[in-house]
Amino acid sequence: MKRPILYVLIPFILGIVSSPVFRAAPSCIFFLSILLFAAALLSSRNNILSHLLLYTAVLLFGIFYLQNSLILPADHISRFTSDRPMKAFLEGVISDDPVTGLTIYNKVKTDFVLNADSVKTGDEWHKSRGLVDVSLYTPIKEPLHFGQRIIMEGMIKKPVGINNPGLFDYERYLAIKDIYAVFNVNEGGAVEIVSDNVYNRFKAEAYSIRNWMRVVIDRRFEAPYSGFIKAIMILSTKDLTSEVL
């Protein structure tokens, strides 16, 4: 039984997978794909050549598809970052469940993702958009939770990747989650809650149940078992020891 869709799907997937290797402009790849597709139609009498041109065109279109999806808008928050940390004010809505824990230096740290909509660099505020990986190293008056609108003062920069093969690539990990900026609020930095209005009640309730489960597990089990159970049940890996991880 023939499955013609597979003949098209396989080169398309191969194009997506191999996309990071190609450095050409997406527009050039797209037009080359169209030209090869046209050539495949014109050479339809030569079955082998026509199929070869068609599969190559589909592969190139897979490359174009991924590269085009990675093009960020002009007002994306990553446009306000560089490799070196810059002082900035950031406003947005907390889009996940903030997690608080201790660093290796025994300092309290709170991590969450912010859906940013405004950034201030220098003396001027700019409209922006995009997700930001936030780390708070400063004490806050009240616990943060999903859906809060906040303003923070800290340092913004691009994520830093690791070039050594085999090591964890933090930059790539964040890019997979569509995050292209990190923001650190050091001790003494300002964090102000602007609004407590939650825009997604269903998601807020889900995080509330998740936090309740975290508390129950911590009460019933000792470390390292509590950390392992939380990782399995609620995908919370903060309390995993390096051995268990």
C-alpha positions as CSV (number, residue, x, y, z in Angstrom):
1,M,0.0,0.0,0.0
2,K,1.5,3.4,-1.0
3,R,1.6,6.3,1.4
4,P,2.4,9.3,-0.7
5,I,2.0,11.7,2.3
6,L,5.1,10.0,3.9
7,Y,7.2,10.8,0.9
8,V,6.4,14.5,1.5
9,L,6.4,14.4,5.3
10,I,9.8,12.8,5.7
11,P,11.8,15.4,3.7
12,F,9.8,18.2,5.4
13,I,10.8,16.8,8.9
14,L,14.4,16.4,7.8
15,G,14.3,20.1,6.7
16,I,13.1,21.2,10.2
17,V,15.7,19.0,11.9
18,S,18.6,20.3,9.7
19,S,17.5,23.9,9.8
20,P,20.0,25.1,12.4
21,V,22.9,24.1,10.0
22,F,21.7,26.5,7.3
23,R,22.6,30.2,7.6
24,A,21.0,31.5,4.5
25,A,18.2,34.1,4.7
26,P,14.8,32.5,5.0
27,S,13.5,34.5,2.0
28,C,16.3,33.0,-0.2
29,I,15.5,29.5,1.0
30,F,11.8,30.0,0.3
31,F,12.4,31.2,-3.3
32,L,14.8,28.4,-3.9
33,S,12.2,26.0,-2.7
34,I,9.6,27.5,-5.1
35,L,12.0,27.3,-8.0
36,L,12.8,23.6,-7.3
37,F,9.1,22.9,-7.0
38,A,8.4,24.5,-10.4
39,A,11.3,22.6,-11.9
40,A,9.8,19.4,-10.5
41,L,6.6,20.1,-12.3
42,L,8.3,21.0,-15.6
43,S,10.3,17.7,-15.5
44,S,7.4,15.5,-14.7
45,R,8.2,13.3,-17.6
46,N,11.4,12.3,-16.0
47,N,10.1,10.5,-12.9
48,I,13.4,10.2,-11.0
49,L,14.5,13.8,-11.6
50,S,11.0,15.1,-10.8
51,H,10.8,13.3,-7.5
52,L,14.3,14.3,-6.6
53,L,13.6,18.0,-7.2
54,L,10.2,17.8,-5.4
55,Y,11.8,16.2,-2.2
56,T,14.6,18.8,-2.2
57,A,12.0,21.6,-2.5
58,V,10.0,20.1,0.4
59,L,13.2,19.8,2.5
60,L,14.1,23.4,1.8
61,F,10.5,24.5,2.7
62,G,10.9,22.6,6.1
63,I,14.1,24.7,6.7
64,F,12.3,27.9,5.8
65,Y,9.3,26.9,8.0
66,L,11.4,26.6,11.1
67,Q,13.6,29.7,10.5
68,N,10.6,31.9,9.7
69,S,8.9,30.8,12.9
70,L,12.0,31.9,14.9
71,I,11.9,35.5,13.5
72,L,11.0,37.7,16.4
73,P,8.9,40.9,16.1
74,A,10.5,44.3,16.2
75,D,9.1,45.1,19.7
76,H,10.2,41.7,21.2
77,I,11.8,42.0,24.6
78,S,15.0,40.4,23.2
79,R,15.6,43.6,21.2
80,F,16.3,45.4,24.5
81,T,19.0,42.9,25.6
82,S,22.7,42.4,25.0
83,D,25.4,39.9,26.1
84,R,26.2,42.3,29.0
85,P,23.7,42.9,31.8
86,M,21.9,46.3,31.6
87,K,19.9,48.1,34.3
88,A,16.2,48.1,33.4
89,F,12.7,48.3,34.8
90,L,10.3,45.5,33.6
91,E,6.5,45.3,33.7
92,G,4.4,42.3,32.9
93,V,2.3,39.4,34.2
94,I,3.6,36.3,35.9
95,S,2.8,33.5,33.5
96,D,3.7,30.4,35.6
97,D,4.1,29.2,39.2
98,P,6.9,31.0,41.0
99,V,9.2,28.6,42.9
100,T,11.3,29.7,45.8
101,G,14.3,27.8,47.0
102,L,17.9,28.1,48.3
103,T,21.0,28.6,46.1
104,I,24.3,26.8,46.7
105,Y,25.3,30.0,48.7
106,N,22.3,29.5,51.0
107,K,20.5,32.6,49.6
108,V,16.7,32.6,48.9
109,K,15.9,32.7,45.2
110,T,12.5,32.9,43.5
111,D,12.2,31.8,39.8
112,F,9.3,32.4,37.4
113,V,8.5,33.4,33.9
114,L,7.2,36.9,33.1
115,N,5.1,37.8,30.1
116,A,6.5,41.3,29.6
117,D,4.7,44.1,28.0
118,S,6.8,47.2,28.9
119,V,10.5,47.8,29.5
120,K,12.4,50.9,30.6
121,T,16.0,51.2,29.6
122,G,17.6,54.6,30.4
123,D,14.9,57.3,30.9
124,E,12.2,56.0,28.6
125,W,9.5,53.3,28.7
126,H,9.0,51.1,25.6
127,K,6.1,48.8,24.7
128,S,7.4,45.3,24.4
129,R,6.3,41.7,24.4
130,G,7.8,38.2,25.0
131,L,8.6,35.9,27.8
132,V,11.4,36.6,30.3
133,D,13.1,34.2,32.7
134,V,13.2,36.0,36.1
135,S,15.3,35.3,39.1
136,L,14.7,37.2,42.3
137,Y,17.4,37.4,45.0
138,T,15.7,40.0,47.1
139,P,13.1,39.4,49.8
140,I,9.5,40.4,48.9
141,K,6.7,41.5,51.2
142,E,4.1,39.0,50.0
143,P,4.3,35.8,48.0
144,L,4.1,36.0,44.3
145,H,1.7,33.9,42.3
146,F,0.5,33.3,38.8
147,G,-1.5,36.1,37.1
148,Q,-0.1,39.0,39.2
149,R,1.0,42.2,37.3
150,I,4.3,43.4,38.7
151,I,7.1,46.0,38.1
152,M,10.7,45.1,38.8
153,E,14.0,46.8,38.9
154,G,17.0,44.7,37.9
155,M,19.4,43.6,35.2
156,I,18.4,42.3,31.8
157,K,20.5,40.4,29.3
158,K,20.5,37.7,26.7
159,P,20.7,34.0,28.0
160,V,24.2,32.6,28.0
161,G,24.8,29.3,26.2
162,I,27.6,26.7,26.7
163,N,29.8,25.8,23.8
164,N,31.4,22.7,25.4
165,P,29.8,19.6,23.9
166,G,27.9,17.4,26.3
167,L,27.1,20.1,28.8
168,F,23.7,21.6,29.5
169,D,23.0,24.5,27.1
170,Y,20.8,26.9,29.1
171,E,20.4,29.3,26.1
172,R,19.0,26.5,23.9
173,Y,16.8,25.2,26.8
174,L,15.2,28.7,27.1
175,A,14.8,29.1,23.4
176,I,12.8,25.9,23.2
177,K,10.4,27.5,25.7
178,D,10.3,30.7,23.5
179,I,12.4,32.7,26.1
180,Y,15.1,35.0,24.8
181,A,15.8,37.2,27.8
182,V,16.7,36.8,31.4
183,F,16.2,39.3,34.2
184,N,17.9,39.2,37.6
185,V,16.7,41.2,40.6
186,N,19.5,41.4,43.1
187,E,19.3,42.1,46.8
188,G,17.9,45.6,47.3
189,G,16.1,45.6,43.9
190,A,12.5,46.9,43.8
191,V,9.5,44.6,43.2
192,E,6.1,46.1,43.2
193,I,2.8,44.3,42.7
194,V,0.6,46.4,40.5
195,S,-2.5,44.2,40.2
196,D,-3.7,40.9,41.6
197,N,-6.4,40.3,38.9
198,V,-5.9,36.8,37.4
199,Y,-6.7,36.6,33.7
200,N,-6.9,32.8,33.6
201,R,-8.9,31.4,36.5
202,F,-8.6,27.8,35.4
203,K,-4.8,27.9,35.2
204,A,-4.7,29.8,38.6
205,E,-6.7,27.0,40.2
206,A,-4.4,24.4,38.7
207,Y,-1.3,26.1,40.2
208,S,-3.2,26.4,43.5
209,I,-3.8,22.7,43.6
210,R,-0.1,22.1,42.6
211,N,1.1,24.2,45.5
212,W,-1.3,22.4,47.9
213,M,0.2,19.1,46.7
214,R,3.7,20.4,47.3
215,V,2.9,21.3,50.9
216,V,1.2,17.9,51.6
217,I,4.2,16.0,50.2
218,D,6.6,18.0,52.3
219,R,4.6,17.2,55.4
220,R,4.3,13.5,54.8
221,F,7.7,12.7,53.4
222,E,11.3,13.6,54.3
223,A,14.1,14.5,51.9
224,P,15.2,13.2,49.5
225,Y,12.0,11.2,49.0
226,S,9.8,14.3,49.1
227,G,11.9,15.8,46.3
228,F,11.6,12.7,44.2
229,I,7.8,12.4,44.6
230,K,7.3,16.1,43.7
231,A,9.4,15.7,40.6
232,I,7.2,12.7,39.5
233,M,3.8,14.0,40.5
234,I,3.9,17.8,39.9
235,L,7.1,18.3,37.9
236,S,8.8,20.3,40.6
237,T,12.5,19.5,40.5
238,K,13.8,22.2,42.8
239,D,14.3,19.9,45.8
240,L,16.1,17.0,43.9
241,T,19.5,16.2,45.1
242,S,22.2,15.9,42.5
243,E,22.4,12.1,43.0
244,V,18.6,11.6,42.6
245,L,18.6,14.0,39.6
